[in-house]
Amino acid sequence: VRSGGVGYYEQKRGLFAVWGKEAVQFLDGMITNDMKTLPDGGQMIAAFPNAQGRLIAAVRVFRQGERFLIETEEATREKLFQNLFRFTFAGDFFVEDLSEQYRYITIYGRSFVPITPPFIEFDAAGGTDYFFENEDAEDLMSEMANFDAVAVPDEVYEVLRVEHGTPKYGVDMDETTIVPELGNESMISYNKGCYVGQEIIARIHFRGHVAKRLAGLILSAETAAGTELTTTDGKNAGRITSTAFSPRLEKHIALGFVRYDFLAEGTQLRAGDVDVTVKRLPFVD
């Protein structure tokens, strides 16, 4: 993957369609980004928060005419679907779970592989993400062998994920995470109207800052996820959530939540006996 070869990784993801006369209004009241600004054929990242501004699901949204396609991790699929579907009786819009009709495949080195429509495409760090209908995915997987494509093992995908700074639900984020703590401002609009959790999220933005935020960490040695971070004089500074060894960087790296006062790139911290340097994400573009 890193030397220009073709690789692919398949995992389960959730995919929903929302459409109807009030679909934009409905979604705009549920999601952190501004659905009104999304053009046909465009996509955006966003989050569905609860009333306390805490994360229900991180998503990507693709507009396909009058239909909005929303994709999320398998871990948040059912929770998000129930959150959407429970409002369908109150407005002129519809929600459908398409997850079982599609297979989700990330392809690295996409320029070498002619991908035949139909598919749903999302931008991804280091590659391109596709949803293919089940029968079309079978044909694609057969084609991949003709391009010497390599199936990326789970442990290699995990390295790529950490290098790209992509948080994983249940590992780096969960229902206790306040959306701004993810540190991705492009998933939040501060100019749109009200939505669920907007008051908390806007207050953090306009009146102060989050107590902690997701950051990259360069480690002097291998360290376990869950290890507490401290300053060099012993103050609590956060916690490591994911770790990997990066062959590209030839370093042990990690994702973790770092307290606001210690977020500056280059800040020196400790994780037990291991030296830690704070790094702006991503590690690798």
KELOKE-881345 format. One line per field, with one value per residue (C-alpha): residue in three letters; chain; x, y, z. Coordinates in Angstrom, 2 decimals. Example, Ala and Ser with C-alpha at 12.3 -4.5 7.8 and 13.67 -1.06 7.14 Angstrom:
REM KELOKE-881345
type ALA	SER
mol A	A
xx 12.30	13.67
yy -4.50	-1.06
zz 7.80	7.14
***
This chain:
REM KELOKE-881345
type VAL	ARG	SER	GLY	GLY	VAL	GLY	TYR	TYR	GLU	GLN	LYS	ARG	GLY	LEU	PHE	ALA	VAL	TRP	GLY	LYS	GLU	ALA	VAL	GLN	PHE	LEU	ASP	GLY	MET	ILE	THR	ASN	ASP	MET	LYS	THR	LEU	PRO	ASP	GLY	GLY	GLN	MET	ILE	ALA	ALA	PHE	PRO	ASN	ALA	GLN	GLY	ARG	LEU	ILE	ALA	ALA	VAL	ARG	VAL	PHE	ARG	GLN	GLY	GLU	ARG	PHE	LEU	ILE	GLU	THR	GLU	GLU	ALA	THR	ARG	GLU	LYS	LEU	PHE	GLN	ASN	LEU	PHE	ARG	PHE	THR	PHE	ALA	GLY	ASP	PHE	PHE	VAL	GLU	ASP	LEU	SER	GLU	GLN	TYR	ARG	TYR	ILE	THR	ILE	TYR	GLY	ARG	SER	PHE	VAL	PRO	ILE	THR	PRO	PRO	PHE	ILE	GLU	PHE	ASP	ALA	ALA	GLY	GLY	THR	ASP	TYR	PHE	PHE	GLU	ASN	GLU	ASP	ALA	GLU	ASP	LEU	MET	SER	GLU	MET	ALA	ASN	PHE	ASP	ALA	VAL	ALA	VAL	PRO	ASP	GLU	VAL	TYR	GLU	VAL	LEU	ARG	VAL	GLU	HIS	GLY	THR	PRO	LYS	TYR	GLY	VAL	ASP	MET	ASP	GLU	THR	THR	ILE	VAL	PRO	GLU	LEU	GLY	ASN	GLU	SER	MET	ILE	SER	TYR	ASN	LYS	GLY	CYS	TYR	VAL	GLY	GLN	GLU	ILE	ILE	ALA	ARG	ILE	HIS	PHE	ARG	GLY	HIS	VAL	ALA	LYS	ARG	LEU	ALA	GLY	LEU	ILE	LEU	SER	ALA	GLU	THR	ALA	ALA	GLY	THR	GLU	LEU	THR	THR	THR	ASP	GLY	LYS	ASN	ALA	GLY	ARG	ILE	THR	SER	THR	ALA	PHE	SER	PRO	ARG	LEU	GLU	LYS	HIS	ILE	ALA	LEU	GLY	PHE	VAL	ARG	TYR	ASP	PHE	LEU	ALA	GLU	GLY	THR	GLN	LEU	ARG	ALA	GLY	ASP	VAL	ASP	VAL	THR	VAL	LYS	ARG	LEU	PRO	PHE	VAL	ASP
mol A	A	A	A	A	A	A	A	A	A	A	A	A	A	A	A	A	A	A	A	A	A	A	A	A	A	A	A	A	A	A	A	A	A	A	A	A	A	A	A	A	A	A	A	A	A	A	A	A	A	A	A	A	A	A	A	A	A	A	A	A	A	A	A	A	A	A	A	A	A	A	A	A	A	A	A	A	A	A	A	A	A	A	A	A	A	A	A	A	A	A	A	A	A	A	A	A	A	A	A	A	A	A	A	A	A	A	A	A	A	A	A	A	A	A	A	A	A	A	A	A	A	A	A	A	A	A	A	A	A	A	A	A	A	A	A	A	A	A	A	A	A	A	A	A	A	A	A	A	A	A	A	A	A	A	A	A	A	A	A	A	A	A	A	A	A	A	A	A	A	A	A	A	A	A	A	A	A	A	A	A	A	A	A	A	A	A	A	A	A	A	A	A	A	A	A	A	A	A	A	A	A	A	A	A	A	A	A	A	A	A	A	A	A	A	A	A	A	A	A	A	A	A	A	A	A	A	A	A	A	A	A	A	A	A	A	A	A	A	A	A	A	A	A	A	A	A	A	A	A	A	A	A	A	A	A	A	A	A	A	A	A	A	A	A	A	A	A	A	A	A	A	A	A	A	A	A	A	A	A	A	A	A	A	A
xx 0.00	2.70	4.91	2.18	0.74	-2.94	-4.55	-8.10	-9.80	-13.37	-15.38	-19.00	-20.45	-23.93	-25.60	-28.93	-31.02	-33.14	-35.49	-38.76	-40.03	-38.85	-35.61	-33.30	-35.19	-35.26	-31.58	-30.56	-32.20	-30.29	-26.79	-23.83	-23.12	-25.27	-27.29	-28.75	-25.36	-24.72	-25.01	-26.13	-23.15	-21.40	-20.41	-19.58	-18.56	-20.72	-21.86	-25.17	-25.04	-27.49	-29.01	-25.82	-23.64	-22.23	-21.59	-24.22	-22.38	-19.78	-20.96	-20.31	-23.22	-23.53	-26.29	-27.74	-30.42	-33.19	-31.83	-29.22	-26.98	-25.52	-22.75	-21.36	-19.41	-20.99	-20.73	-23.07	-25.31	-28.26	-28.16	-28.18	-30.92	-33.20	-32.40	-33.46	-36.40	-38.23	-39.01	-40.42	-44.02	-43.68	-42.73	-42.73	-39.52	-38.44	-35.50	-34.26	-31.43	-29.45	-26.58	-27.31	-27.67	-24.09	-20.51	-18.02	-14.49	-11.59	-9.23	-5.70	-3.92	-7.27	-5.71	-4.45	-7.84	-10.73	-13.79	-17.01	-20.25	-22.67	-21.19	-21.37	-18.03	-16.67	-13.37	-11.02	-7.59	-5.04	-7.59	-11.20	-14.18	-16.87	-20.24	-21.03	-24.26	-23.58	-23.58	-21.36	-18.87	-18.28	-17.24	-14.94	-13.17	-12.50	-11.09	-8.76	-6.70	-5.84	-4.08	-2.03	-4.15	-3.38	-5.99	-4.98	-4.99	-6.75	-3.48	-2.17	-5.43	-5.11	-1.66	-3.09	-6.01	-3.76	-1.34	-4.28	-5.60	-9.01	-10.78	-12.75	-16.01	-15.69	-11.91	-11.08	-14.57	-17.91	-21.16	-19.21	-17.27	-18.38	-18.29	-15.73	-13.31	-12.70	-10.87	-12.35	-13.93	-15.04	-17.74	-19.48	-21.27	-21.50	-23.66	-26.68	-29.86	-30.60	-30.07	-30.00	-27.01	-26.28	-26.42	-23.63	-21.44	-21.84	-21.15	-17.86	-16.87	-17.85	-17.21	-14.23	-12.71	-12.94	-11.17	-9.42	-9.08	-7.98	-4.32	-1.45	1.32	4.82	6.15	9.72	8.70	5.70	2.90	-0.54	-3.81	-5.44	-2.16	-2.56	-0.59	1.18	3.31	7.00	6.22	3.45	0.22	-2.59	-2.49	-4.86	-5.02	-3.84	-6.66	-4.99	-1.39	0.54	4.04	4.40	6.90	6.62	7.74	9.77	8.18	5.59	2.61	-0.72	-4.01	-5.21	-7.11	-4.81	-5.84	-6.17	-3.16	-0.82	-2.10	0.63	2.63	5.95	4.75	6.65	4.59	5.04	3.18	4.63	8.33	7.82	8.54	5.64	5.61	2.32	1.84	-0.79	-2.89	-2.61	0.78	0.69	-1.43
yy 0.00	2.51	1.69	2.16	-1.33	-2.22	-3.41	-3.85	-4.26	-5.38	-4.71	-4.37	-0.84	0.61	2.32	4.16	6.08	9.07	10.82	12.73	16.31	17.01	14.98	18.01	19.66	16.40	15.64	19.22	18.99	15.81	16.25	18.55	19.65	21.82	19.52	22.50	23.24	19.72	19.73	16.80	14.46	16.05	14.45	15.63	14.24	14.88	13.45	12.57	13.77	13.27	16.14	16.40	16.80	13.29	11.02	8.63	8.03	9.60	9.50	10.41	11.72	11.53	13.34	11.40	13.63	13.92	10.96	11.18	8.16	7.98	5.55	4.70	2.02	-1.36	-0.67	2.34	1.00	-0.20	2.69	5.24	3.48	3.43	7.08	7.97	5.62	6.64	10.04	8.80	8.90	12.60	13.96	13.50	11.52	7.90	5.91	2.60	0.38	-0.72	-2.33	-5.95	-5.14	-3.87	-4.87	-2.23	-2.33	0.10	0.08	1.45	2.31	3.00	4.58	1.17	-0.53	0.23	0.22	-0.48	1.23	1.00	1.82	4.38	6.07	7.90	9.70	7.95	8.60	6.79	5.16	5.14	3.51	1.80	0.27	-2.34	-4.28	-7.84	-9.39	-6.63	-6.98	-10.61	-9.52	-6.83	-9.26	-11.51	-8.55	-7.56	-10.72	-9.53	-6.48	-8.40	-6.77	-7.89	-8.43	-6.20	-8.16	-6.76	-5.96	-4.01	-2.11	-1.16	0.34	2.32	3.50	4.81	6.39	8.26	9.31	7.70	7.05	3.82	3.62	1.56	2.03	5.73	7.17	6.13	7.49	9.46	11.42	15.02	15.63	18.52	16.24	14.42	17.54	17.54	20.95	20.12	17.84	20.70	23.79	26.65	28.79	26.54	26.46	24.37	20.63	18.03	18.77	22.09	24.17	22.21	22.02	25.74	26.74	24.84	26.53	30.11	30.31	28.09	24.83	21.09	19.64	17.08	16.26	13.39	13.72	11.75	10.45	9.29	6.74	5.84	2.19	-0.11	0.82	-0.67	1.06	2.31	3.58	6.89	9.89	12.22	15.33	15.09	16.29	13.74	15.63	13.77	14.54	12.06	8.45	6.32	4.65	2.91	1.90	0.58	0.25	2.26	0.74	3.96	6.12	3.38	4.42	3.27	5.60	6.01	7.84	9.24	11.95	14.68	17.38	20.81	22.39	19.79	19.61	21.71	19.69	18.63	18.62	15.98	13.58	10.19	6.90	4.98	4.64	5.53	8.98	10.46	13.35	14.97	15.03	16.72	14.21	12.57	10.90	10.03	11.88
zz 0.00	0.98	-2.02	-4.62	-4.83	-4.88	-1.67	-0.47	2.88	3.49	6.63	7.63	7.77	8.13	5.15	5.30	2.80	3.86	1.42	1.25	1.19	4.74	4.62	4.67	7.50	9.45	9.06	9.72	13.14	14.01	12.65	13.38	9.82	7.53	5.29	3.41	1.85	0.52	-3.30	-5.44	-5.76	-2.77	0.51	4.02	7.38	10.44	13.76	15.33	18.95	21.79	23.79	25.88	22.78	23.20	20.26	18.91	15.63	13.36	9.73	6.14	4.07	0.27	-1.61	-4.52	-6.02	-3.45	-1.47	1.28	1.88	5.38	6.28	9.70	11.55	12.17	15.91	15.58	12.83	14.89	17.34	14.51	12.57	15.60	16.25	12.69	12.28	15.46	13.91	10.59	11.85	12.64	9.20	5.44	5.09	4.95	6.32	4.91	6.13	3.05	4.96	4.06	0.34	0.04	0.74	1.87	0.48	0.82	-2.16	-1.91	-5.16	-6.83	-9.97	-11.05	-10.88	-13.29	-11.04	-12.92	-11.76	-10.10	-6.71	-3.91	-3.35	-0.31	0.09	2.49	3.97	1.80	-0.48	-1.64	0.10	-1.94	-1.31	-3.96	-4.25	-3.18	-6.67	-8.11	-5.26	-6.21	-9.73	-8.30	-6.01	-9.01	-10.95	-8.13	-8.63	-12.16	-10.71	-8.15	-5.46	-1.93	0.76	3.67	6.95	10.01	11.78	8.76	8.41	12.08	11.38	8.44	10.58	13.34	10.84	9.28	12.69	12.17	15.50	15.95	17.88	21.04	21.04	20.59	20.99	22.44	23.87	26.51	23.85	23.31	19.54	19.61	21.50	18.20	17.02	13.51	13.04	9.48	10.87	12.75	11.40	13.87	11.56	10.95	12.99	16.05	16.20	18.94	21.22	19.52	22.72	24.42	21.31	20.51	24.11	24.07	20.82	21.61	25.35	25.97	24.81	25.38	28.39	26.17	22.48	20.28	19.29	17.83	20.08	19.18	21.66	22.53	23.05	22.74	25.13	25.72	24.91	28.09	29.57	31.37	30.19	32.62	32.37	33.14	36.66	37.21	36.39	34.64	30.91	29.29	28.09	25.16	23.18	20.18	19.46	16.46	15.11	11.90	9.43	7.39	10.33	12.03	15.31	17.81	17.47	19.21	19.32	22.62	24.38	25.65	28.09	26.50	28.23	26.72	23.13	21.49	18.98	20.44	24.07	26.04	28.15	29.79	29.63	32.55	31.71	28.04	26.58	24.58	22.10	21.07	17.28	15.12	13.17	10.74	11.08	7.35	4.77
***
